[in-house]
């Protein structure tokens, strides 16, 4: 493992143990076995490293999501939504400290143009990815309007279930619960009960 990877791993460990707001550069150096200069060399600043660690952590879930969606490749969009949300909810519960730290990071949007910019870029990609996943098509088949509308709905659902899983894990909805609610809203009542 090179210094860059060690710094990312150390930053993730520190974020999980101390939270985003309380992690210092010295904490990361101690956890990664590197030196202070390596943070500047590889990331430019401690904040940029923490940003990269949070985004990398989100990417760590990709394998879990892909496995869940493989099981739903012939299912409906709502079935794919349920499978996706179940992975997100499960990972939020098992990696609670990182999920909470990501909320601390998101809260920086009011004070950091860099965080707001990184999140805006991430959300723009995620909208298209999410719409493609729900529709069961390749990302390049999703037009801008569908990405903006359907993808935004997906992000709203993800953010909502993550918050609920963090605040009240015992009463937070499952992916199946959200899927049932979507069906109840979209389908006539008699069809939804079947």
C-alpha positions as CSV (number, residue, x, y, z in Angstrom):
1,X,0.0,0.0,0.0
2,X,1.4,3.4,-1.0
3,X,1.2,6.6,1.0
4,X,-1.9,7.8,-0.8
5,X,-3.8,4.6,-0.1
6,X,-2.5,4.5,3.5
7,X,-3.7,8.1,4.0
8,X,-7.1,7.3,2.7
9,X,-7.4,4.2,4.9
10,X,-6.1,6.1,7.9
11,X,-8.5,9.0,7.3
12,X,-11.4,6.5,7.1
13,X,-10.4,4.9,10.3
14,X,-10.1,8.3,12.0
15,X,-13.4,9.5,10.7
16,X,-15.1,6.3,12.0
17,X,-13.5,6.7,15.4
18,X,-13.6,10.5,15.9
19,X,-16.0,11.9,13.3
20,X,-15.3,14.2,10.4
21,X,-15.2,17.4,12.4
22,X,-12.8,16.1,15.1
23,X,-10.2,14.4,12.9
24,X,-6.9,16.2,12.8
25,X,-4.0,15.8,10.4
26,X,-1.9,14.4,13.2
27,X,-4.6,11.7,13.8
28,X,-4.5,10.7,10.2
29,X,-0.7,10.6,10.1
30,X,-0.7,8.4,13.3
31,X,-3.3,6.0,11.9
32,X,-1.7,5.8,8.4
33,X,2.0,5.5,9.4
34,X,2.8,8.4,7.1
35,X,4.0,12.0,7.7
36,X,2.3,15.4,7.6
37,X,4.0,16.3,4.3
38,X,2.4,13.3,2.6
39,X,-1.0,14.8,3.2
40,X,-0.1,18.0,1.3
41,X,1.7,16.1,-1.4
42,X,-1.1,13.7,-2.2
43,X,-4.2,15.7,-1.4
44,X,-3.2,19.3,-0.9
45,X,-4.8,19.6,2.6
46,X,-6.3,17.6,5.4
47,X,-9.8,18.8,4.4
48,X,-9.3,17.6,0.8
49,X,-8.1,14.2,2.2
50,X,-11.1,13.9,4.4
51,X,-13.3,14.8,1.4
52,X,-11.6,12.1,-0.6
53,X,-12.0,9.5,2.2
54,X,-15.8,10.2,2.5
55,X,-16.3,9.9,-1.3
56,X,-14.1,6.7,-1.4
57,X,-16.2,5.3,1.4
58,X,-19.3,5.8,-0.7
59,X,-17.6,4.0,-3.5
60,X,-16.8,1.0,-1.2
61,X,-20.5,0.2,-1.3
62,X,-20.6,-0.3,-5.0
63,X,-19.8,-4.0,-4.8
64,X,-22.6,-4.6,-2.3
65,X,-25.0,-2.7,-4.5
66,X,-24.0,-4.5,-7.7
67,X,-24.5,-7.9,-6.0
68,X,-27.9,-6.9,-4.8
69,X,-29.0,-5.6,-8.2
70,X,-27.7,-8.7,-10.0
71,X,-30.4,-10.6,-8.1
72,X,-33.0,-8.2,-9.4
73,X,-31.9,-7.9,-13.0
74,X,-35.3,-9.2,-14.2
75,X,-37.3,-7.4,-11.5
76,X,-39.2,-4.2,-11.7
77,X,-37.8,-0.8,-11.1
78,X,-39.4,-0.9,-7.6
79,X,-37.8,-4.2,-6.9
80,X,-34.4,-2.8,-7.9
81,X,-35.1,0.3,-5.7
82,X,-35.9,-2.0,-2.7
83,X,-32.7,-4.1,-3.2
84,X,-30.6,-0.9,-3.5
85,X,-32.1,0.7,-0.4
86,X,-31.7,-2.5,1.6
87,X,-28.0,-2.4,0.9
88,X,-27.8,1.3,1.8
89,X,-29.7,0.7,5.0
90,X,-27.7,-2.4,6.0
91,X,-24.4,-0.6,5.3
92,X,-25.6,2.4,7.3
93,X,-26.3,0.2,10.3
94,X,-23.0,-1.8,10.1
95,X,-20.9,1.3,9.4
96,X,-22.9,3.7,11.5
97,X,-20.0,5.9,12.5
98,X,-19.0,6.5,8.8
99,X,-22.6,7.2,7.8
100,X,-22.9,9.8,10.7
101,X,-19.5,11.3,9.7
102,X,-20.7,11.7,6.1
103,X,-23.6,13.9,7.5
104,X,-21.0,16.0,9.3
105,X,-19.2,16.4,6.0
106,X,-22.4,17.3,4.1
107,X,-23.1,19.9,6.7
108,X,-19.9,21.7,5.5
109,X,-21.6,22.8,2.3
110,X,-22.6,26.1,3.9
111,X,-19.0,26.9,4.8
112,X,-16.9,25.2,2.1
113,X,-17.2,25.8,-1.7
114,X,-14.9,22.8,-2.2
115,X,-17.3,20.4,-0.3
116,X,-20.3,21.9,-2.0
117,X,-18.6,21.6,-5.4
118,X,-17.6,17.9,-4.8
119,X,-21.1,17.0,-3.6
120,X,-22.6,18.8,-6.6
121,X,-20.4,16.7,-9.0
122,X,-21.1,13.5,-7.1
123,X,-24.9,14.2,-7.1
124,X,-24.9,15.0,-10.8
125,X,-23.3,11.6,-11.5
126,X,-25.4,9.8,-8.9
127,X,-28.6,11.1,-10.5
128,X,-27.8,9.5,-13.8
129,X,-26.5,6.3,-12.2
130,X,-29.6,6.0,-10.0
131,X,-32.0,6.6,-12.9
132,X,-30.1,4.0,-15.0
133,X,-30.3,1.5,-12.1
134,X,-34.0,2.0,-11.6
135,X,-34.8,1.7,-15.3
136,X,-32.4,-1.2,-15.8
137,X,-30.5,0.5,-18.7
138,X,-27.0,1.8,-19.4
139,X,-26.1,5.2,-18.1
140,X,-25.7,6.6,-21.6
141,X,-29.3,5.7,-22.3
142,X,-30.6,8.1,-19.6
143,X,-31.4,11.6,-20.9
144,X,-30.7,14.7,-18.8
145,X,-34.4,15.2,-17.9
146,X,-34.8,11.7,-16.6
147,X,-31.5,11.9,-14.7
148,X,-32.7,15.1,-13.1
149,X,-36.2,13.9,-12.1
150,X,-35.9,10.2,-11.5
151,X,-32.4,10.4,-10.2
152,X,-33.3,13.2,-7.8
153,X,-36.1,11.1,-6.4
154,X,-33.7,8.3,-5.8
155,X,-31.3,10.6,-4.0
156,X,-34.1,11.9,-1.9
157,X,-35.1,8.4,-0.9
158,X,-31.5,7.4,-0.1
159,X,-30.8,10.5,2.0
160,X,-34.1,10.0,3.8
161,X,-33.7,6.3,4.7
162,X,-30.1,6.9,5.8
163,X,-31.2,9.7,8.2
164,X,-34.0,7.5,9.5
165,X,-31.6,4.5,10.0
166,X,-29.2,6.8,11.9
167,X,-31.9,8.5,14.0
168,X,-34.1,5.6,14.9
169,X,-32.7,2.3,13.5
170,X,-35.5,0.2,15.0
171,X,-38.3,2.0,13.3
172,X,-36.5,3.0,10.1
173,X,-38.1,1.6,6.9
174,X,-36.5,-1.3,4.9
175,X,-36.1,-1.2,1.2
176,X,-39.2,-3.4,0.9
177,X,-41.1,-0.9,3.1
178,X,-40.2,2.0,0.8
179,X,-41.1,-0.1,-2.3
180,X,-44.5,-0.9,-0.8
181,X,-45.1,2.8,-0.2
182,X,-44.0,3.7,-3.8
183,X,-46.4,1.0,-5.1
184,X,-49.2,2.4,-2.9
185,X,-48.7,5.9,-4.2
186,X,-48.4,4.9,-7.9
187,X,-50.9,2.0,-8.2
188,X,-54.6,2.0,-7.5
189,X,-55.3,0.9,-3.9
190,X,-56.9,-2.5,-5.0
191,X,-53.9,-3.4,-7.1
192,X,-51.3,-2.3,-4.5
193,X,-52.9,-4.7,-1.9
194,X,-52.4,-7.7,-4.1
